Amino acid sequence: LLDVFSGNGNLSDAFAATGGERVMIDNYSDPADAAKPENFFQMDLYDEQTLPNFARRVSGTDFDALLIDPPRRGFPGLNSWVKKIKPRHVLYVSCNPASLARDLRDLESRFRFKTIQLLDLFPATAHFETFVVLQMR
């Protein structure tokens, strides 16, 4: 599992606890949390050189799934990452339906939507999370 915009790995902790192998990458790391795992990479995910640099560092590693939980602006580079990483599944968590739609638009020809779930984590507000699972065609 490649956990992109992983933070501390909260969304992939359960997977890792079952013995699943994960690699985490995020723009920043909390300086108070000096105990980052060996498989955590702090890299600027909006820099176009990050993908080739990351690919070199994990050369030979196959990722079955890509988990992504970007900030509100989304991840315009998602299509490039999917082409390079070649995951069978993409799991996308978003707090912004507009950036989610933009980011997933280019994946429609190679993936099919398996699950779309709205999560109302903030009752009595207009904010909600969207969870999308895509599976390679």
N, C-alpha and C positions, 0 to 999 in steps of 0.2 A: 504494500500500500504506500502510495506517495501522498502525504498529507501536506497540501499547499496552503499557505496562510495558516499554518498549524497552531500558532500561539504556543501554549504549553502542551498541546496534544489532547486537549479535553475531548474532542470528537472522535479521536482514534484510540484513546486509552483502553477501551473495552476490547477492541480488536487486538491490541498489543498484549493485553492480559491473557488472551487465549493462546498466546504463542505465535501470533501472526507477526511477520516482519514488516516494519514500517520505516520509512524515511520521512523526516519532517523538514520543511523549509518555510521560513518566514522572513519578512522584511526586518524585523527587529527581535530582540531578545530582552527580557526583563533582566537588568543588571543584578537585581536582588536574587535572581534564580541562577546561581553559578553552577548548579548541578544539571545542566542540559545534557541529554544523552549523546552518545557518540554519533548517532545517526541524525543529528540536528544540524542544519545548515542555515546560517544567517546570511541571506543574500537579498539584494534589492530585486524584487519580483517584477518591477516595472522597468528595469533596465534591460535593453535587448541583448546585452552580452551575458546576462545571467543564465539563460537556457543553455548556450553552448558550454559555458563554464561548468554548470551543474552536470550536464551530460558527460563531460570528461571525468568529473569526480566520481560518478556512479556508473562508469562504463561497464557494460556486461551485466548490469542489474535489470531484470525485467519487472515491470510493475503491472500487476493484474488490475489494479484499481487506482484511480486518481480521486482523492477527496479534496474539495476546494471550498473554502469559506472566506471569500474576500471581503474587504470593506465595502461600503456603499458604492464606491466608484466601479466596483467589479474588477474583472481581469481581462482586458482587451486582448492580451497575448495568449489566452486559453487555447485557441486553435493551433497555434505553433507548438505549444507544449504537448497537446494531444497527438499531433503528427509525429513529434520526436519520441515521446514516451511510449505511445501505442498501447494505452490501457484497454482492457476489454470492457471496463465499467468506469463511468464518471459519476461521482456523487457530488452534487453542487448544492451548497447551502447559501441562501442569499437573503438579505434584508431589503433589497431594492429590485422590484420586478423589472424595471426598465433595463438596468445593467445585466440582469440575469438573461432576459430575452436577447439582448445584443450579443452577449458572450456565447450563448448556445446556438444562435442562428447558423453559424458556419459548421456546426457539428451534425446537423439534421441529416445530411446525406450518408454519413458513416455510422450513426447511432440511432437507436429508436428509444423513445421515451418509455420507460418501464413503470415509473412511479412519479407522481407529482403530489406533494402533500403540503398544505398550508398549516403552519403552526402559530397559534395565537399566544405568543409568550408575553405579550404586553396588553392584557385585557383593558378595555375602555380607552384604547388609543387606536390610531390608524396604522400602527406599525405591526408587522407580522413577518415571520420567517417563511421562506419557501424552500422545500427540500425536493430536489429532483434527482432521480436515478436514471441514467442512460446506459444502455447496453449496446455493444457493438453489433451491427447487423451481420 
